[in-house]
Amino acid sequence: MQYFVNDAGGWISLSGDADEFGVIPDGYREVDETEFNQAAGVITIEPPAPTPDND
């Protein structure tokens, strides 16, 4: 997965080969998943640890 953001608040994620789609729009830069999630407003919640009651 590739992640791109721009300074105006836009974001794009691509699965697969970006060359197939042509060129990423001007002003976008590639970022890691953490920075992308912050820009896109994605909230990641860790699953609870297994306990004898829910394993």
C-alpha positions in Angstrom: 0.0 0.0 0.0 1.2 3.5 -0.8 0.1 6.6 1.0 0.1 10.2 -0.2 -1.0 13.5 1.5 -0.8 17.1 0.5 -0.6 20.2 2.7 -4.1 21.3 1.9 -5.6 18.3 3.7 -6.0 15.9 0.8 -5.0 12.3 0.9 -4.8 9.3 -1.5 -4.0 5.6 -0.8 -3.1 3.2 -3.5 -3.1 -0.6 -3.4 -0.8 -2.1 -6.1 1.4 -0.3 -8.6 1.0 3.4 -8.8 2.6 3.5 -12.3 -0.6 1.8 -13.6 -2.6 4.9 -12.7 -0.2 7.4 -14.2 1.1 10.3 -12.1 0.2 11.2 -8.5 -1.2 14.8 -8.6 1.2 17.7 -8.0 1.5 18.7 -4.4 1.2 15.2 -3.0 4.0 13.5 -1.1 4.5 9.9 -0.1 4.2 9.2 3.6 4.2 6.3 5.9 1.0 4.6 7.2 1.1 6.5 10.6 1.3 9.9 9.0 -1.4 9.0 6.5 -3.7 7.8 9.3 -3.3 11.1 11.1 -4.1 13.1 8.0 -7.1 11.0 7.0 -8.5 10.8 10.5 -8.2 7.0 10.8 -8.4 5.7 14.4 -6.6 2.4 15.1 -7.7 0.4 18.1 -5.7 -2.5 19.3 -7.8 -5.7 20.0 -8.0 -6.7 23.7 -5.5 -9.2 25.0 -6.8 -12.8 25.2 -8.0 -13.8 28.6 -9.4 -17.1 29.8 -12.9 -15.8 29.2 -12.4 -14.7 25.6 -9.7 -16.8 24.0 
